Each structure stands twice: as structure tokens, then as C-alpha cells.
Amino acid sequence: MGWKEKAREMENRYEELTRLLSGTEIYGDKNKLREITREHAELKEVVALFRQYREKSNQLKEARELLNSGDSELKELAELEIEELEPKVKKLEEKIPRMLLPRDPNDEKNVIIEIRAGTGGDEAGLFAGDLLRMYTRYAEKNGWKVEILSANESEVGGFKEVVLAVDGKGAYSRLKFESGVHRVQRVPETESGGRIHTSAATVAVLPEVEEVEIEIDPSELKIDTFRSSGPGGQSVNTTDSAVRVTHEPTGITVSCQDEKSQHKNRAKALKILRARIQDKLKAEQQAELDETRKVQVGSGDRSERIRTYNFPQGRVTDHRIGLTLHQLEEILAGSLDPVIEELMLADEKKRMEKVGSIG
């Protein structure tokens, strides 16, 4: 089905919903009314653009027909009208198919970002800290709220693992491409010979899952409490406020020890647990369809190297789309949009090819 047929179907559906909303019987069912109102609002913009496209296309067709007129004055007017209409029609022909692409249902959700030090020892832990600052600053630039859910600091000031929640409109739509292995090439401060080391950290971006979306049976949870400890193993709390939650059916374990309150640590651990269970279920479903993470640019697999940060050359390279930018400092300071925008465009192009929306 071409994009025009798809747009026409949406227009028919929009007209049907308009009729329902103009009636009275629908107002007796609040849930149905909410659902129809939401769908009607979602279709409104694309239907308006499609109607505009149809109108401009008809005007362009009529103007082209006037070119064959023997009247020189009419021909001149037609040429002026064609010059004005052609770019408008072309722009709508590019914009509407993009709007018809199926939306990722998670795009508007908040996210949980898990950053783990990989190969490279202390340097990998320091790089994990760099990534934490990069995402925190990017979130702040977008007006999103950031909260550290769990942090396991390394002895030299980095992180073995850190988990943060990012709350804000469209957070997942922009951050979902960050999942994978991030590699850094630089001379560590502890390196006396000035040799470049390569270290890595893995990033997982999960959409936040509400309690109503994933129901966890309390009987399937094993909850242990223990005393919080800081880098080097020293105790930072005199009570057993740290919490370790294990979901026995999946074997997923989450530990939280950042809060002094056992209740708060338990709530944070369950928040991370729900997101990890959802992610595991999603990965299993996608594996069955042999479509594992192909919706994202590249496979999005966390074992896949997606980006390299090269300090000596001041460059960042995203390997999935072959993008290299000599803006290392700016990107690590949170100016991620030049990379994210290109990833979103590449993803959009790939999805348009997949659904046959072009042509």
C-alpha cells in the first residue's frame, strides 16, 4: 500500500471518529470517549496535511493544463503558480510519509539508563563516569529530570555500575539509540609513557515500566537486606538499609544501597527490576521473530560497539551510520543532538524502506 492510500484510510477513520464525537451515545462511556478523543487528536495533523496536499496537487495539475492554453497571459500566470506550488507539494510529499510511520509505543516514556564499566580496569570506570555526566547534562539541556537509582563507585572515582532515571517528554525517543558498547581511546592520567589505552563501557537504555504494565507476584521475589558499603568495602551505614531483590522466574537481581531508608531502596530496586523484566520479555519476543533489535539503527545489541570517543584526535565516531564529528568536548559536555539527530534520520529512512512508504 502506497502512502497516499494509507493517508486516505486515516482520513476515513478521522471522519468516522468525528461523527462519533459529534453524537451523544459515546459520552456515556468515559473510557471509550477518552480512547476516541486521543485517536482523533493523533490523526488530526496528518489528515490536515493530506487535505492540504490534495488541494495543492489539484491546483498544480490545473496550472500545468493552462500551460497548453493559447492565451499568453494565462500561460504566464500558470508558470508563476507552478513555481510557487511545486516546492510546497514536494515538501508535503516528503513530510506526510514520515508521519505515517508506525510509532514506537515507548517513545514518549521516561527511561532508565544503565552504565557499566567494561574492559579497561580503572580507566573504564572513569569513562563510565564521563558517560554519566554526558547523559545528565544532555537531560538538563532538554529540561528533563535526572535521578540516580543505584551507583557502585570504583576506588579511583569512577563507577563500576550506575543506574539513572531520566524523566521527560520524549526521553526514550531520543536516548534509545545509546544502547551498546561505547569505546574510549585516550592516555590515562596514570600512564607515565603517554601510551593510548582503549577502554569500554556498556550502556543499556530501557523504557520505564509502570506497575500496571508489569505485575510482579510478591511470592516470586527474594528480598535480602544488607549493610551499605562504599568504595573499598568500607561501611557507610550502620543499619541493614541496602536491598537486593531477585525475581526468581527470570533470575534477574537488582541491588540498591544509595538511600538510608530500606523502604526507598526497595522502591528503587523494584523500579529497575520492572524495566529489566520488560526488556527481557521484549528481547525474547523479538528473538522468536528473528528481528532482535533491528528496529533501531544497527542491531542495537549491547555487545555491539556503537561509538568511539578518541581523545588524541578530538573526534567521536558512530560506527552504525559512519558519522564522525570533531566535537568530542562538546558531545561529552552534553551536546548530543548532532549525533542523535543523524541516528533518528537514519532510523526513519530504514523504517520507511521497510514499510514501503517511499515511491
N, C-alpha and C positions, 0 to 999 in steps of 0.2 A: 504493500500500500504506500503510495506516494504521500508526501507531507500535505498536499492540498486536500486529498481525500480524508486524511486524518483530522485536519483542521475543520473540514466540513462536518465530520462526525461530532467533533467537540462543540461546534456551533449548534447543531441539532440538540445535543444534550443540554447546552446552556439555555436554549429556548424552552425545552421541557421543564427545566428547573425553575425558570422564570414564571412559567404558568402555574407550577405547584406553589410557589411563594406568593403568587397573587390570589390564590384561593384561600379558603378558610379552614378546610379539613386538616391540613398539615399542622396547624397551630395547637392541636390537641396533644400532639406527641413531641415533647420538648427535645428528646434525644434525636429524633428524625429531623426535626426542624434545624437543630444545630448542625447535623451532618450535611443537610441540603444547603444550608446557608454557607457553610465552609466550602463545599464543592463549587457552588455558584460563584463565590468570590475568587476561587482559584482559576476558574475558566474565563473570568471577565476580561482580563487584559489581552489574552491571546485571541479571543473572539473579536475584540475591538480592533486589534491589529489586522486580523484576517479580513474583516469587513473593509478596513481601510485599503488593504492590498487589492481586494476585488474591485473596489471603486477606482483606485488609481490605475489598475490594469485595464479596465474598460475605457477610461479616459485616454490612456496611451494608445489603445487599439484604434479608437475613433480618430485620434490625431494622426496616426500613421495612414489611415484611409484617406484623410484630407490631403495628404501629400500628392495623391494622384488626381486631385481636383485641378481643373484647368484655370481656376481663379488664383492668380499670383498672390493676392493679398491673403487669401485663406491659407495658401501654402506656407507663407511666411509666418502666420500665426501658429500654424501646426508645428513648424520647426521649432519655434520658441517653446511651445507647450511640451514637445518631445524632449527637448533639452532639460526642461525642469522636471518632468515626470520620470524619465529613465533612471536617474540615480535614486529617487525615492522608492521606486518599485524594486530595484536591485537590493537596496538596504533591507526592505521588508522581506524579500526572498531569502536573505541571509539570516535575519533575526527570528522569523517565525519558526523554521525547522528546529532551531536551538531550543526554543521554548516548548516544543512538543516532545523533547526527550524525556523519558521516564525519570522521575526524580528519585534520588536516594532517600528512602524514608527516614534515614538518620541525619540528614544534612543539617537540620535545624537544632539538633541536640547538643547538649553540653558534652564535654569529653573528659576522659581520664587518660593522662599520658604517663606511661611507664618508661623510665630511662634506666638502663642497666649498663654498667661498665663491662666491656668485653675484653679482648686481648690487649695487652699493653701495660698491665700492672697499675702502678700509681698514676701513670700518665693517662690511662683510660678512665680512671676515676675522676681526675681533674677535668678531662674532656666531657664527662657526664655532667659535671657542674657547669661547664660552658654552655652545654645544650639546655640545661635547666634555665639558666639566665636568658638565653636566646628566646625560648618559648614564653618565659614570664614577661619579658619586655615586649614581645610581639603581642601578647594578650593585652597588656596595658595600653599599647598603641591603638588597639581595637575597642578599648573600653570594656574588656571582659574582666571578670573576677577570677583570681587565682588562689587556690588553697593547697598547701602541701598536705597530702593524706598520709604519707609514710616516707621516711627517709632513713637510710642506712649509710652513715658517713664513713669515709675512709680516713686512715690515720693522717694523711697529708692535706686534708681539707677538701677533698673531692667527695664523690658518692659511689658506693658500690651499687646502690639502687635508690631511686627516688620516684615517688608516685605523686602526681599533682592532678587536681581537678580544675578544669577551666570552664567557667560558666559564662555563656554569652551567645547571643543570636548568631546562628550560622557557624559556630565554632568548629563543628565536625566537618562541615563542607570545605573548610579551608585547611584544616590540620590533618585530615585523613591521609594525605599523601606523604606524611612524615614517617609512616611505619617502615622500618627496615634498619639496615646497618649503616651507621654514619661513621666515616673514617677520617682521622685527622693525621696530617703529616707536619711535624714541627720538631724543633730542637728543644728537648725538655730542659728546664732550669737546672736540673741536677746533672746534666750531661756536660762534662768538662771538655770533651773532644769536639763538641759542636756538631755531632752527627744527628742527622734527621731520623726520628723514630716514627713509626706508623702504629697508631693505636685505634681502637674502635669502641663504639657504644651502640647498643641496640635501642630502638625506640618503638614502642607499641602505642598506637592511638586507638582507644576504644570509645564508642558512644556510651554515654551514661545511661544506665538502665534503671527505670523506676521499679518500685516494689511490685506494682500491679503487673508489670511486664514479665518479671521472673519471680515466680513464687518458690521460695525455698522452704522445704519442710524442716522445721527446727530439729526433728528427730534424726535428720541426716547430717547434722552439724556436730563436729567435735570441737569444743572450745576449751583451750588451755590458757591459763594466765601465768605470767612470769614477771620478774623484775626488769624494768627497763635498763638498758646499758648503752653507753656512748662509745665513741671510737676507742679501740684498745681494750674494750671489755669492762671499763670502769662503770660502776653502778651510778646511775643518775637519779634513781628514785628509791625510796626505802620501802615502798609497798608494791605488791604484785599488780600493777596497773596495766602492764603490757598484755596484749591479747593476740593469740594465734587461733585462727578459725580454719578448720579443714572441712571441705564439702566432700563427704565420703564417696558418693556415687561417681564423682569426676576426679577425685584425688587432688583438687585444687586447694592450695593452702595460702592464706594471707596473714601477715603479721603486722600489727600496728603498735607503736610504743611512744608516739610523739606527745600524746596528751597525758596529763597527770591523772585524768579520770578514766577508769576502766570502761565505764559506760560509753564515753566518747570514742575511745579506741575501738570498741566493739562495733559502734555505728559506722566508723570509717572503714573498718575491715570488711563489713558486710556490703558497703557501697562498692568497694573494689571487687569483691567476690562476685556480685551480681554481674558486673561488666565482664569479668573473665569467663563466667559460665556462658553468658550470651555469646561472647566471642568464640568460645569453643564449639558451641552448638552451630553457629553460623559457618565456621570453618568446616565442620563435619558435613553439613548440608551441601556446601559448595564443592567439597571433595567428591561427594557422591555424583554430582553433576559434571565433574571434571572441569569446573570453572573456578577453581580456587583463586580468589583474589584477582581475577582477570578484569574485573570491573574498574580497578584502579590502574593508573599508569604503571606498566610493567606488571609483574605478578603481585607486587606489594608484600611478598614474603619477607618475614623478619630476618631470615637467614641471608637475604639478598643485599649486596652492597648497593645502596641507592645514591650516596653522596660522599664526596671527598672535600675536606677543608684543608687546603695546602697553604701553610703559613709563609714559607720562604717566598712563594710566588704571589701571595695575597689573593688567591683565587678560590672559588667554590665551584665544583663541577657536579651537576646532577646527571648521573650516568643513564637514567631511564630515557631522557629526552635529548641527551648530548648537549646540555646547556652549560656553558662556562661563563662565569661572571668574575671580574676582578674587583669584587666588593666585599672581601672577607670580613673586614672590621664592621662594616655597616650591617651585614647579614647577622653576624654574631651579636650585634647590638639590638637585634630585633626587627631589622628592616627586611623581612622575609618575603614581602609581596612580589618583588621581581621574579623570585623563583616559583612561588605558589601560583601566581597568575599564569605562568607558562605551563605549569603542570595541569592546571584546570583547563586551559585551552587544548592541550594535547589529549586530555581525558575526554573532553567534549567532542573533539574530532573523531576519536576512536569509537565513541558510543554512537555518533551519527552514522559512521560507516557500518557499524554493527546492525543498527535497526533500519538501514537503507533509507535514511531521511534525506540524503543528498541526491540530486539528479532528477 
